Amino acid sequence: MNAQSLWIVLFCFALYFIVTDNSIAQAFDYVIKIIKNKFSIKLWWLMNNPRNPIVKYLMWRRSVKMAEELQQELEKLKKTK
């Protein structure tokens, strides 16, 4: 028996129990939701972690752009006064 047929047997047993018992189906659904939630947390942390160099660059670029806009607004205010 190779590994592929072992996995098929295990999935068949799991599928049988999920189909026949409602509480096992609910538990399987909860486990899938927990796994999705953990994945989304890790993805959010990766995309927003300030130690990530790409995120650092994006924050720096946004800050520089905002500083330039503020300088332009201040110069406009000085000229109008």
N, C-alpha and C positions, 0 to 999 in steps of 0.2 A: 504494500500500500504506500503510495507516494504522498507527498505533502498536499498536492492539489486535491486528491480524493479525500484526504482527512479534513481539509477545510470545507469541502462540499458536504460531508457527513455532519460536521459541526453546525453549518448553516441550516441544514435540513432539520436537525434537532431543534435549533433555536426557532426556526420558522414554525415548526409543529407546535411548540409550546406557546408561541405568540398567538397563533391562530386559535388554539383550543382554550387558553386561559386569558380572561380579560385583564386580570391584575398584572400578569407578566407583560401584556401588551402595553398597559399604562406605564409600567416600570421602564420598558424599553423606550417609550416615548419620552419619559422624563430624562433618561440618560442621554438621549440624542439632543434634547434641549439644553442640558447642562454642557455637553461637549460644544454645541454651537455657541453658547454664551461664553465659555472659556476662550474659544477661538476669537470671538469678536473682541473680548477684552484684550487679548494679546495683540491683535491687529491694531486696535485703537492705541495701545501703549507704544507700539512700534512706530506708528505714524505721528504721535504727538510727544514722544519722549525728547526732552531738550538735550540729552546726551547724544542723540543721533546726529551725525554731522550734516545730513541732508536737511533735517528739521532746523538745525542751527542756522544753516545758510538761508532757508526760507524765512525764518524769523528776522535775521539780519537784513535781508533784502526788503522785507515789509517795513521794518523800522526806518531804513534809509529812505525809502519812498515817502513815508509819512513825514520824516524830518524835512525833506525837500519841499513837500507841499506846505508844511507849516512855515518854512522860511519864505516861500513865495507869498503866502498870505500876509505875513508880517511886513514884508517889503511893500505890498499893496497898501496896507494900512498906513505905513509911514509916508508914502507918496500922497495919499489923499488928505493927510493932515496938514 
